[in-house]
Amino acid sequence: VIRNHPSALEIYQKRLVEQGQIGQDDIDRIHSKVSSILNEEFLKSKDYVPKKRDWLSAYWTGFKSPEQISRVHNTG
């Protein structure tokens, strides 16, 4: 039953066409453009190498460590 149900995108596209908000040719053009962009970016991602940098420590400079805030004191 679920498999045969149209997707939310298909339902929305059909409603827009029925209401005259957009034509099927516009939907096809937008779909083609978005698919093309996503495919290009996916192919670029295969060659992507993140730059090595210590991104985490950069945001914490100036903050005190737990040891600096609350040192262990000898309570005798």
C-alpha positions in Angstrom: 0.0 0.0 0.0 2.7 2.5 1.0 4.9 1.5 -2.0 2.1 2.4 -4.4 1.4 5.8 -2.7 2.8 8.8 -4.5 5.7 10.7 -2.8 5.1 14.1 -1.2 7.0 15.7 -4.1 4.7 14.1 -6.6 1.6 15.1 -4.7 2.9 18.7 -4.4 3.9 18.9 -8.1 0.5 17.6 -9.2 -1.3 20.2 -7.0 0.8 23.0 -8.3 0.1 22.0 -11.9 -3.6 21.6 -11.3 -3.8 25.1 -9.7 -1.9 26.6 -12.6 0.9 27.8 -10.4 3.5 26.1 -12.6 3.7 24.1 -15.7 4.9 20.5 -16.1 7.7 21.7 -18.4 8.9 24.1 -15.6 8.9 21.2 -13.1 10.9 19.0 -15.5 13.4 21.8 -16.0 13.8 22.5 -12.3 14.2 18.7 -11.6 16.8 18.4 -14.3 18.8 21.4 -13.0 18.7 20.3 -9.4 19.7 16.7 -10.3 22.5 18.0 -12.4 23.8 20.2 -9.6 23.6 17.4 -7.0 25.4 14.9 -9.4 28.2 17.4 -10.1 28.7 18.1 -6.4 28.6 14.3 -5.6 31.4 13.7 -8.2 33.5 16.6 -6.7 33.1 15.1 -3.3 35.0 12.0 -4.3 38.2 14.0 -4.8 37.6 16.3 -1.8 40.3 16.1 0.9 39.6 18.1 4.0 42.3 20.5 5.1 44.2 19.4 8.1 43.7 21.8 10.9 43.0 21.7 14.5 39.5 23.2 14.2 38.4 22.2 17.6 41.1 23.9 19.6 40.8 27.1 17.7 37.4 27.8 19.2 38.5 27.1 22.8 41.5 29.4 23.1 41.1 31.7 26.1 38.8 29.3 28.0 40.1 27.8 31.2 40.5 24.0 31.4 38.7 22.1 34.1 42.0 21.8 36.0 42.4 25.6 35.9 38.9 26.2 37.2 38.9 23.7 40.0 42.2 22.4 41.1 42.3 19.5 43.4 43.0 20.7 46.9 44.5 18.7 49.7 41.7 18.6 52.4 44.0 16.9 54.9 
